[in-house]
Amino acid sequence: MTHPVEIKHGDGPIVLGLPHTGTYVPEDIAIKLNDRGRELADTDWHIHTLYDGLIDNVTTVRATFHRYVIDANRDPEGISLYPGQNTTTLVPLTDFDGENIWDVAPTEEDVAKRAANFHAPYHAALAAELERVRAKHGVAILYDCHSIRSNIPFLFDGILPDFNIGTNLGTTCDPMIETLTSEICSQAEGYSAVLNGRFKGGWTTRHYGRPEINQHAIQMELAQSTYLSAEEAPWAYDQSRAAKLRTHLTEILKTLADLAPALRGKS
């Protein structure tokens, strides 16, 4: 069995969360998916590659399992992140287009087992790394890395902006983290940006973002058009687009790392 989480230890104040780049589906789960589900279309394709090597001394915590196994960015109690809006559940029953992905739908027992075997180990690792970093620096900044297709009528109207910054309306981080990230994104030539739009930060951001103890969290949801050749299979990584985008992502992470010392003692 593939280990549910990969960890790269860094000495800096930034922790990158990567909950949706994994594509591992255990065989006993894969055989229950239908043909549409087995396409794994809702992966955050190549996000771990996009962020790799942007800054030194960064810690990464990456889920290896696919979100159809269980979604590492959902409340383990099953509470909706966006009440009244279309979204996917802890163990998704549909894809982002609202289409069924299972031949044999998961039972409550299945969900509980997957929560124990996949969701819990990922968050245990993430919590431990945030604690380690905070103990070392007096502050930790969780930057949760995501991407999604820019046009999904089931989830949102119109075309999604390129940079979608989520801080749950400013509650998950110090205002300077939100402000500096927003400024970099809004000033990036050729890109569009929004703060707390359709994506305000998932469960990970909301759960770990505790500015009062100098533990901050911010989510970045990128439109996949910013770094893929096309937002469809085979989900090819576009080196030219990615290289341009990486310059702005590097600026964000360097800026937040430089800011970190000033956040100590503000709680």
C-alpha positions as CSV (number, residue, x, y, z in Angstrom):
1,M,0.0,0.0,0.0
2,T,1.3,3.4,-0.9
3,H,1.9,5.6,2.1
4,P,-0.8,8.3,2.3
5,V,1.5,11.2,2.8
6,E,4.9,12.5,1.5
7,I,6.8,15.0,3.6
8,K,9.7,17.1,2.7
9,H,11.2,18.9,5.8
10,G,12.4,22.4,5.4
11,D,13.9,24.9,7.9
12,G,11.9,27.9,6.9
13,P,8.6,29.3,8.1
14,I,6.5,28.2,5.2
15,V,4.6,24.9,4.9
16,L,3.1,24.0,1.6
17,G,0.0,21.9,1.8
18,L,-0.7,19.7,-1.3
19,P,-4.0,17.8,-0.6
20,H,-5.2,17.2,-4.1
21,T,-2.2,16.3,-6.4
22,G,-2.2,12.5,-5.5
23,T,-3.5,10.0,-8.0
24,Y,-3.2,6.8,-5.9
25,V,-6.5,4.8,-5.7
26,P,-6.3,1.4,-3.9
27,E,-7.5,-1.4,-6.2
28,D,-10.4,-2.3,-3.9
29,I,-11.7,1.3,-4.3
30,A,-10.8,1.7,-8.0
31,I,-13.0,-1.3,-9.0
32,K,-16.0,0.5,-7.5
33,L,-15.5,3.6,-9.6
34,N,-17.3,3.9,-13.0
35,D,-15.5,4.8,-16.2
36,R,-15.9,8.5,-15.6
37,G,-14.6,8.2,-12.0
38,R,-11.5,6.3,-13.2
39,E,-10.5,9.3,-15.3
40,L,-9.6,11.2,-12.1
41,A,-10.4,14.4,-13.9
42,D,-10.7,16.5,-10.7
43,T,-7.0,16.1,-9.8
44,D,-5.0,19.3,-9.1
45,W,-2.8,18.3,-12.0
46,H,1.0,18.9,-11.7
47,I,0.6,21.3,-8.8
48,H,3.5,19.7,-6.9
49,T,5.7,20.1,-10.0
50,L,4.6,23.8,-10.4
51,Y,5.7,24.6,-6.8
52,D,8.8,22.5,-6.7
53,G,12.0,24.4,-6.0
54,L,10.4,27.9,-5.9
55,I,12.1,28.8,-2.6
56,D,14.7,27.2,-0.4
57,N,13.9,25.7,3.1
58,V,10.2,25.2,2.5
59,T,8.3,22.2,4.0
60,T,5.9,20.3,1.9
61,V,3.2,17.9,3.0
62,R,1.6,16.1,0.1
63,A,-1.3,13.6,0.0
64,T,-0.5,10.7,-2.4
65,F,-4.1,9.5,-2.5
66,H,-6.8,10.8,-4.9
67,R,-9.6,13.0,-3.6
68,Y,-12.1,10.4,-4.9
69,V,-10.7,8.1,-2.2
70,I,-11.4,10.8,0.4
71,D,-11.0,14.5,0.1
72,A,-8.2,15.7,2.4
73,N,-9.5,19.3,2.2
74,R,-13.0,18.5,3.6
75,D,-14.2,18.5,7.2
76,P,-13.9,14.9,8.5
77,E,-17.4,15.4,10.1
78,G,-18.8,15.9,6.6
79,I,-19.9,19.5,7.2
80,S,-20.3,21.5,4.0
81,L,-17.7,24.3,3.3
82,Y,-20.2,26.2,1.2
83,P,-23.8,25.7,2.5
84,G,-26.4,26.2,-0.2
85,Q,-23.8,25.9,-3.1
86,N,-22.9,23.0,-5.2
87,T,-19.8,21.3,-4.0
88,T,-18.3,17.9,-3.4
89,T,-18.4,15.9,-0.2
90,L,-15.8,14.2,2.1
91,V,-15.9,11.2,-0.2
92,P,-17.3,12.7,-3.4
93,L,-20.3,11.0,-5.0
94,T,-20.0,13.1,-8.1
95,D,-17.3,14.9,-10.1
96,F,-17.0,18.7,-10.4
97,D,-19.6,18.5,-13.3
98,G,-22.2,16.9,-11.0
99,E,-21.9,13.5,-12.7
100,N,-21.9,10.2,-10.8
101,I,-18.4,8.6,-10.4
102,W,-19.3,5.3,-8.8
103,D,-20.6,1.9,-9.9
104,V,-20.7,1.0,-6.2
105,A,-21.2,4.0,-4.0
106,P,-19.2,4.2,-0.7
107,T,-21.0,3.2,2.5
108,E,-20.7,5.0,5.8
109,E,-18.3,2.2,6.9
110,D,-16.2,2.8,3.8
111,V,-16.0,6.6,4.6
112,A,-15.0,5.9,8.2
113,K,-12.3,3.4,7.1
114,R,-10.9,5.9,4.5
115,A,-10.9,8.7,7.0
116,A,-8.8,6.6,9.4
117,N,-6.4,5.3,6.7
118,F,-5.9,8.4,4.6
119,H,-7.5,11.7,5.9
120,A,-6.2,11.3,9.4
121,P,-2.6,10.4,8.6
122,Y,-2.4,13.4,6.2
123,H,-3.6,15.8,8.8
124,A,-1.5,14.3,11.5
125,A,1.6,14.9,9.3
126,L,0.5,18.5,8.4
127,A,-0.3,19.4,12.0
128,A,3.1,18.0,13.2
129,E,5.0,20.0,10.6
130,L,3.2,23.2,11.4
131,E,4.0,22.6,15.1
132,R,7.6,21.9,14.3
133,V,8.0,25.0,12.1
134,R,6.2,27.2,14.7
135,A,8.4,25.9,17.5
136,K,11.5,26.8,15.5
137,H,10.4,30.2,14.2
138,G,7.7,31.4,16.6
139,V,5.4,31.5,13.6
140,A,4.2,29.2,10.8
141,I,2.5,30.1,7.5
142,L,0.5,27.3,5.8
143,Y,0.2,28.0,2.1
144,D,-2.4,25.5,0.7
145,C,-1.8,24.8,-3.0
146,H,-4.7,24.1,-5.3
147,S,-5.8,24.3,-8.9
148,I,-9.1,23.8,-10.8
149,R,-10.5,24.1,-14.3
150,S,-11.5,27.7,-15.0
151,N,-14.9,26.9,-16.4
152,I,-17.2,24.5,-14.3
153,P,-20.8,25.6,-14.5
154,F,-21.9,23.1,-11.8
155,L,-19.6,24.9,-9.3
156,F,-19.6,28.5,-10.4
157,D,-20.7,30.9,-13.1
158,G,-18.5,32.3,-15.9
159,I,-14.7,32.0,-16.0
160,L,-12.7,31.7,-12.8
161,P,-10.0,34.3,-12.2
162,D,-6.4,33.1,-12.5
163,F,-5.5,33.6,-8.8
164,N,-8.1,32.8,-6.3
165,I,-6.9,33.7,-2.8
166,G,-8.8,32.3,0.2
167,T,-8.5,33.4,3.8
168,N,-12.1,32.8,4.9
169,L,-12.8,36.5,4.8
170,G,-9.6,37.4,6.6
171,T,-10.0,35.1,9.6
172,T,-7.2,32.6,8.9
173,C,-4.1,34.8,8.7
174,D,-2.6,38.1,9.6
175,P,-3.9,40.9,7.4
176,M,-0.4,41.5,5.9
177,I,-0.3,38.0,4.5
178,E,-3.6,38.6,2.7
179,T,-2.6,42.1,1.6
180,L,0.8,41.3,0.2
181,T,-0.4,38.1,-1.6
182,S,-3.3,40.0,-3.1
183,E,-1.0,42.9,-4.3
184,I,1.4,40.5,-6.0
185,C,-1.4,38.7,-7.8
186,S,-3.3,41.8,-8.8
187,Q,-0.2,43.4,-10.2
188,A,0.9,40.3,-12.2
189,E,0.7,41.4,-15.8
190,G,-1.7,39.3,-17.9
191,Y,-3.4,37.6,-14.9
192,S,-6.6,38.2,-13.0
193,A,-7.1,37.8,-9.3
194,V,-9.8,37.7,-6.6
195,L,-9.7,37.6,-2.8
196,N,-12.3,35.4,-1.1
197,G,-14.4,34.9,-4.2
198,R,-15.9,31.6,-5.0
199,F,-13.1,29.8,-3.1
200,K,-12.6,31.3,0.4
201,G,-10.3,28.6,1.7
202,G,-11.1,25.0,2.3
203,W,-11.3,23.0,5.6
204,T,-7.5,22.9,5.8
205,T,-7.1,26.7,5.7
206,R,-10.0,27.2,8.1
207,H,-8.9,24.5,10.5
208,Y,-5.2,25.5,10.8
209,G,-5.5,29.2,10.3
210,R,-5.1,30.5,13.9
211,P,-3.4,33.9,13.9
212,E,-3.9,34.2,17.6
213,I,-1.2,31.5,18.1
214,N,1.0,32.8,15.2
215,Q,-0.2,30.0,12.9
216,H,-1.5,31.5,9.7
217,A,-3.1,29.9,6.7
218,I,-3.9,31.0,3.2
219,Q,-5.2,29.1,0.2
220,M,-4.3,29.6,-3.4
221,E,-6.6,28.2,-6.0
222,L,-5.1,28.6,-9.5
223,A,-7.0,28.3,-12.7
224,Q,-5.4,25.4,-14.6
225,S,-5.4,27.4,-17.8
226,T,-2.4,29.3,-16.2
227,Y,0.0,26.4,-16.5
228,L,-1.6,23.5,-18.5
229,S,-1.7,23.3,-22.3
230,A,-5.4,22.6,-22.0
231,E,-7.9,21.9,-19.2
232,E,-8.7,18.4,-20.4
233,A,-7.0,15.1,-20.8
234,P,-4.1,14.4,-21.0
235,W,-3.7,17.5,-18.7
236,A,-0.3,18.3,-20.2
237,Y,2.0,20.6,-18.2
238,D,2.9,23.7,-20.3
239,Q,6.5,24.6,-19.6
240,S,6.3,28.1,-21.0
241,R,3.1,29.0,-19.1
242,A,4.3,27.4,-16.0
243,A,7.7,29.2,-16.1
244,K,5.8,32.6,-16.3
245,L,3.5,31.7,-13.5
246,R,6.3,30.4,-11.3
247,T,7.9,33.8,-11.2
248,H,4.9,35.2,-9.5
249,L,4.5,32.2,-7.1
250,T,8.1,32.6,-6.2
251,E,7.6,36.3,-5.3
252,I,4.6,35.3,-3.1
253,L,6.5,32.7,-1.2
254,K,9.6,34.8,-0.8
255,T,7.5,37.7,0.4
256,L,5.7,35.6,3.0
257,A,8.9,34.0,4.2
258,D,10.5,37.5,4.6
259,L,7.4,38.7,6.4
260,A,7.3,35.8,8.9
261,P,9.8,37.3,11.5
262,A,7.6,40.4,11.8
263,L,4.6,38.3,12.7
264,R,6.2,36.9,15.8
265,G,4.8,38.3,19.0
266,K,1.8,39.9,17.3
267,S,-0.6,37.4,18.9
